[in-house]
Amino acid sequence: MLSVNEAEGIILDLVRVLDSVKDIETVDLENALGRILATDVIGKLDFPHWDNSAMDGYAVRYADVKDCSEDSPINLEVITEIAAGDRPKESIQSKQAARIFTGAMLPEGTDTIVIQENTIREGDTVTILAAPKLEEFVRHQGAFYQAGTPILQGGVQIGAPEIAVLATAQCTQLSVYRRPRVAILSTGDELVTPEQPLQPGQIVDSNQYALASFVAQNGGIPIKFGIVPDRPKVLKEYILKAIESADIVLSTGGVSVGDYDYVDRILAELSGTLHICSVAVKPGKPLTVATFDDNNCLYFGIPGNPVSALVSCWRFVQPALRRLSGLNNYQPRFVTATTSYDLKAAGRRETYLWGQLHLVNDNYEFALAGGSHSSGNLINLAQTNGLAIVPVGEKLITAGSKVKVMLID
């Protein structure tokens, strides 16, 4: 068995990232959420677009007010008022001021803002009670971003903050990577869909739904092939169609050493190169990873047990899918937490125990999910947001100790 780190390294080396020329689409800003930029975005506008006020107050000449104080105030004539969105029409001369509001453009002749709390206004006269600093509360044109330089880099996933940045820069047409296509098939004669009446001995196929959701959450397009029976000829046909139609294939079941586990044999018959067959991890030991010379498809054969399937996806498929999609930051994220429960393992494999991660007083705490931690028990997997890791060779991490936790989302 390969170690987890060895398996991860092999998988990431096998990933062929989408091409920044062939695999791009143009989307408008309203449809850009969640997409990944294929190229750097260059803005044509400085930000701020012009010098403006960061506060409500008065735009003044610093030279007029630099020596004033509450004991020695300065009176200035207010000759204009400027609201946000107005274009100033007056030039401010010595001993003059402009009433100004947050976000408004500074008038010519001014270089400093005096906040209204440090003033007294009577008619057209404002009394300055405290000397400001030079250029205080002035946001200068281009202070945050200069036109002609990258405002966002390629490989960045577009979220709400990025949408705001792009809107401000008036970048409304964006080059993004296409979404990776991920084929999903469940193998097993015992499986039925959630809509079918359950007969004795049958199992509801939750994997098809869970993995499709997993793929969609990670920016891919799930292609559901449904349930495939344990008949080699039929299974081979489905696997071939999946390989030909997708960037990644996820098949569940059929990768262990049972009499009905045909996947590895079929992949070999299809001229696939098997790079991984098992990993020293629990849950998820049976893991097949294969590639094919005639296309770029990356094949994952993962266990059929629902917990093993999802843990395998979180640990191995997710970084591969994110890397393939063009993301710069595709590695799993880990934090150090204090466990509130004893964490037990057999010690022979790197063990992942699911539960909830909470931030308490700036420190992470991990609460183990209650009930059985069987790979077939997906009930206590609900609300999981972290996987606590018990390293190989360790059998117990006691409550109150530090533990490495992989973030699920």
C-alpha positions in Angstrom: 0.0 0.0 0.0 1.1 3.5 -0.8 1.2 6.1 1.9 -1.4 8.9 1.7 1.3 11.5 0.8 2.8 9.2 -1.9 -0.7 8.6 -3.4 -1.5 12.3 -3.4 1.8 13.2 -5.1 1.2 10.6 -7.8 -2.3 11.8 -8.4 -1.4 15.5 -8.7 1.5 14.6 -11.1 -1.0 12.8 -13.3 -3.4 15.8 -13.6 -3.2 17.6 -16.9 -4.5 21.1 -16.2 -7.0 22.6 -18.6 -5.4 24.5 -21.4 -5.5 28.3 -21.0 -6.2 28.7 -24.8 -8.2 25.7 -25.8 -10.3 25.2 -22.7 -11.6 28.7 -22.1 -15.0 30.3 -22.3 -16.1 34.0 -22.2 -18.7 34.8 -19.5 -20.3 38.1 -18.5 -19.9 39.4 -15.0 -23.4 38.2 -13.9 -22.5 34.6 -14.7 -18.9 34.6 -13.4 -19.6 33.5 -9.8 -17.6 30.3 -9.0 -15.7 30.3 -12.3 -11.9 30.3 -12.5 -10.0 33.0 -14.4 -8.0 31.6 -17.3 -5.9 34.8 -17.7 -4.9 37.8 -15.8 -7.5 40.6 -15.7 -6.1 44.1 -16.6 -8.2 47.0 -15.5 -8.4 50.3 -17.5 -9.3 52.5 -14.6 -7.4 53.7 -11.5 -9.0 53.0 -8.2 -10.0 55.3 -6.6 -10.9 56.8 -9.9 -10.0 60.3 -8.6 -9.1 62.0 -5.3 -12.0 61.7 -3.0 -13.0 62.2 0.7 -13.1 59.3 3.1 -15.3 61.3 5.6 -18.0 63.8 5.9 -16.4 67.2 6.6 -14.7 70.1 4.8 -12.2 70.1 2.0 -9.5 72.7 2.8 -6.0 73.8 2.0 -3.6 72.4 4.6 -1.6 75.6 4.7 -4.7 77.4 6.0 -5.4 75.2 8.9 -2.1 73.5 10.0 -1.6 75.8 13.0 -5.2 76.0 14.3 -6.4 74.5 17.6 -9.4 74.8 19.9 -7.7 77.7 21.6 -6.7 79.3 18.3 -9.4 78.3 15.7 -9.5 79.3 12.1 -12.5 80.6 10.2 -13.0 79.7 6.6 -15.6 80.7 4.0 -17.7 77.8 2.7 -18.2 78.6 -1.0 -19.6 75.3 -2.3 -21.0 71.9 -1.3 -20.0 68.6 -3.0 -22.0 65.4 -2.6 -20.8 62.0 -3.8 -21.3 61.8 -7.6 -21.0 65.6 -8.1 -18.2 67.1 -10.2 -16.8 70.1 -8.4 -17.3 73.4 -10.2 -15.4 75.8 -7.9 -11.7 76.0 -7.2 -10.9 76.6 -3.5 -8.7 79.6 -2.8 -6.9 80.5 0.4 -9.2 81.0 3.5 -12.0 79.1 1.7 -13.5 75.6 2.2 -15.9 73.2 0.5 -18.5 71.2 2.4 -17.9 67.6 1.3 -19.4 64.2 1.9 -17.9 60.7 1.9 -16.9 59.5 -1.5 -17.2 63.0 -3.1 -14.5 64.2 -5.5 -12.0 66.7 -4.0 -12.3 70.2 -5.6 -9.3 71.8 -7.2 -7.1 73.7 -4.7 -7.7 71.4 -1.7 -5.4 68.7 -0.3 -6.9 67.8 3.1 -10.2 66.9 4.8 -11.3 68.3 8.2 -13.9 66.0 9.7 -17.1 67.7 10.7 -16.6 66.7 14.4 -13.7 69.2 14.5 -15.7 72.1 13.2 -18.5 74.6 14.0 -20.7 75.8 11.1 -22.5 79.1 11.2 -24.0 80.2 7.9 -21.3 80.4 5.2 -18.5 80.2 7.8 -16.9 77.1 9.2 -14.6 77.3 12.3 -11.8 74.7 12.3 -11.1 73.7 15.9 -8.2 71.2 15.4 -5.3 71.0 12.9 -5.5 68.0 10.7 -2.6 66.1 9.2 -1.6 66.9 5.7 -3.8 65.0 3.2 -5.8 63.5 6.1 -8.9 61.5 5.0 -8.0 62.0 1.4 -8.2 58.8 -0.8 -5.9 59.5 -3.7 -6.5 58.5 -7.3 -4.8 55.1 -7.9 -3.9 54.6 -4.3 -5.5 51.1 -4.3 -5.0 50.1 -7.9 -3.2 51.5 -11.0 -4.7 51.0 -14.4 -2.8 48.7 -16.7 -1.6 46.3 -14.1 -3.2 42.9 -13.2 -6.2 43.4 -10.9 -6.8 39.7 -10.6 -4.5 36.8 -11.7 -5.4 33.8 -13.7 -6.1 30.7 -11.6 -8.3 32.7 -9.1 -11.8 31.5 -8.4 -14.3 34.3 -8.6 -16.3 34.9 -5.4 -18.4 37.8 -4.2 -15.3 40.0 -3.4 -13.8 39.3 -6.8 -17.1 40.2 -8.4 -17.0 43.5 -6.6 -13.5 44.2 -7.8 -14.3 43.3 -11.4 -17.4 45.4 -11.4 -15.5 48.4 -10.0 -12.9 48.0 -12.7 -15.7 47.7 -15.3 -14.4 44.3 -16.4 -17.6 42.8 -17.6 -16.4 40.1 -20.1 -14.1 37.5 -18.6 -12.0 34.6 -19.9 -12.6 31.6 -17.7 -11.8 27.9 -17.8 -14.5 25.6 -18.9 -16.0 23.4 -16.1 -14.4 20.0 -15.9 -16.7 17.1 -16.9 -16.8 14.3 -14.3 -18.6 11.0 -15.1 -20.1 9.2 -12.1 -21.1 5.6 -12.1 -22.1 3.2 -9.3 -21.4 -0.5 -9.7 -23.3 -3.3 -8.0 -26.2 -5.6 -8.6 -27.4 -4.8 -5.1 -28.0 -1.1 -5.8 -31.3 0.7 -6.4 -32.2 4.3 -6.8 -33.9 6.3 -4.0 -37.1 6.2 -6.0 -37.3 2.4 -6.2 -39.1 0.3 -3.5 -36.3 -1.4 -1.4 -36.3 -5.2 -1.4 -34.6 -7.4 1.2 -30.8 -7.4 0.6 -30.8 -4.3 -1.6 -28.9 -1.0 -0.9 -29.9 2.5 -1.9 -27.3 4.1 -4.1 -26.5 7.3 -2.2 -23.1 7.7 -3.9 -24.5 8.8 -7.2 -26.2 11.8 -5.5 -23.4 12.6 -3.0 -20.7 12.5 -5.6 -22.7 14.6 -8.1 -23.1 17.2 -5.4 -19.4 17.0 -4.5 -18.5 17.6 -8.2 -20.9 20.5 -8.5 -19.6 22.1 -5.3 -16.1 21.9 -6.7 -16.9 23.6 -10.0 -17.3 20.5 -12.2 -20.1 19.3 -14.3 -21.4 15.9 -13.0 -22.4 13.4 -15.7 -24.5 10.7 -14.0 -24.2 7.3 -15.6 -26.3 5.7 -12.9 -26.1 2.2 -11.6 -24.2 -0.4 -13.6 -24.6 -4.1 -12.8 -21.8 -6.5 -11.9 -21.5 -7.9 -15.4 -18.1 -7.4 -17.0 -19.3 -6.8 -20.6 -21.9 -4.2 -19.5 -19.5 -2.6 -17.1 -16.8 -2.4 -19.7 -19.2 -0.6 -22.1 -20.2 2.0 -19.5 -16.6 2.6 -18.4 -15.5 3.1 -22.0 -18.3 5.6 -22.5 -17.4 7.4 -19.3 -13.8 7.7 -20.3 -14.6 9.1 -23.7 -17.0 11.7 -22.3 -15.2 13.1 -19.3 -12.1 14.6 -17.9 -12.4 12.6 -14.7 -14.3 9.4 -14.0 -15.5 8.4 -10.6 -16.7 4.9 -10.2 -17.8 3.5 -6.8 -17.4 -0.2 -5.9 -15.7 -3.0 -7.7 -12.2 -2.1 -6.8 -11.6 -4.5 -3.8 -10.5 -8.1 -4.1 -14.0 -9.8 -4.2 -15.3 -12.1 -6.8 -17.4 -9.3 -8.3 -14.8 -6.6 -8.3 -14.0 -6.2 -12.0 -12.9 -2.6 -12.4 -9.2 -3.0 -12.3 -9.3 -5.8 -14.8 -11.5 -3.9 -17.2 -9.3 -0.8 -17.0 -6.3 -3.0 -18.0 -8.3 -4.4 -20.9 -9.0 -0.8 -22.1 -5.2 -0.1 -22.2 -5.3 1.9 -19.0 -2.2 2.4 -16.9 -2.9 1.6 -13.2 -0.9 3.9 -11.0 -2.5 3.2 -7.7 -4.4 0.2 -6.4 -4.5 0.7 -2.6 -3.5 3.3 -0.1 -2.7 3.0 3.6 -5.7 5.1 4.7 -8.8 4.4 6.7 -11.5 4.6 5.4 -10.8 4.2 1.7 -8.0 1.6 1.4 -9.1 0.3 -2.0 -8.3 3.2 -4.4 -7.7 2.7 -8.1 -6.2 5.5 -10.2 -5.6 5.0 -13.9 -4.8 7.0 -17.0 -5.2 6.3 -20.7 -2.7 7.1 -23.5 -5.3 8.2 -26.1 -7.0 10.9 -24.0 -6.5 13.0 -20.9 -9.0 11.2 -18.7 -8.1 10.5 -15.1 -9.9 7.5 -13.6 -10.7 7.1 -9.9 -12.1 3.8 -8.8 -13.2 4.4 -5.2 -14.9 2.2 -2.6 -18.6 1.7 -2.6 -19.1 2.3 1.1 -20.6 5.8 1.3 -18.2 7.2 3.9 -15.2 5.7 2.2 -16.3 7.2 -1.1 -16.7 10.7 0.3 -13.5 10.6 2.3 -11.6 9.4 -0.8 -13.1 12.3 -2.8 -12.2 14.9 -0.1 -8.7 13.6 0.3 -7.7 12.6 -3.2 -10.2 13.6 -5.9 -10.9 17.2 -4.7 -7.3 18.5 -5.1 -7.0 16.7 -8.4 -10.3 18.2 -9.7 -9.3 21.7 -8.4 -5.9 21.5 -10.0 -7.3 20.2 -13.3 -9.8 23.1 -13.3 -7.0 25.7 -13.3 -7.1 26.8 -9.7 -3.8 28.1 -8.2 -4.7 27.0 -4.7 -5.8 23.4 -5.1 -4.1 21.7 -2.1 -6.1 20.4 0.9 -6.2 22.8 3.9 -5.2 21.6 7.3 -5.4 23.2 10.7 -4.2 22.3 14.2 -7.1 21.8 16.7 -7.7 20.6 20.2 -9.8 17.4 20.2 -12.6 17.3 22.7 -12.8 13.5 22.5 -10.4 10.6 22.5 -9.5 9.6 18.9 -8.8 5.9 18.4 -7.2 4.0 15.5 -5.6 0.7 14.8 -2.3 2.3 14.0 -1.6 0.5 10.7 -3.1 3.1 8.4 -3.5 6.9 8.4 -7.0 7.2 9.9 -9.5 9.9 9.2 -12.2 10.5 11.8 -15.1 12.8 10.9 -16.7 15.5 13.0 -17.2 19.2 13.5 -14.5 21.9 13.7 -15.3 25.0 15.7 -13.4 28.2 16.3 -13.4 29.0 20.1 -11.5 32.0 21.3 -9.3 32.1 18.2 -8.5 28.4 18.7 -9.9 25.4 16.7 -11.7 22.7 18.6 -12.6 19.3 17.1 -15.7 17.4 18.2 -15.9 13.8 17.0 -19.2 12.8 15.4 -21.2 10.6 17.7 -22.0 7.0 17.0 -20.2 4.3 15.0 -17.3 5.4 12.8 -18.0 2.6 10.3 -17.3 3.2 6.6 -20.9 2.0 6.0 -22.5 4.4 8.5 -23.1 7.7 6.6 -25.8 8.9 9.1 -23.3 10.7 11.4 -21.5 12.1 8.5 -24.1 14.9 8.2 -22.7 18.4 9.2 -19.1 17.2 8.9 -16.7 20.0 8.2 -13.4 18.4 9.3 -11.5 15.1 9.3 -9.2 14.5 12.3 -6.1 12.6 11.3 -4.5 9.9 13.4 -1.1 9.2 11.9 0.3 5.7 11.1 1.7 4.2 14.2 -0.6 6.0 16.6 -3.5 4.3 18.3 -4.8 7.0 20.6 -4.9 10.8 20.7 -6.4 11.7 24.0 -9.0 14.4 24.6 -7.4 17.8 25.2 -4.5 17.0 22.8 -3.6 18.7 19.6 -4.6 17.0 16.3 -4.2 17.8 12.7 -7.6 18.3 11.0 -8.3 18.5 7.3 -11.0 21.1 6.4 -13.8 19.7 4.3 -15.1 23.0 3.0 
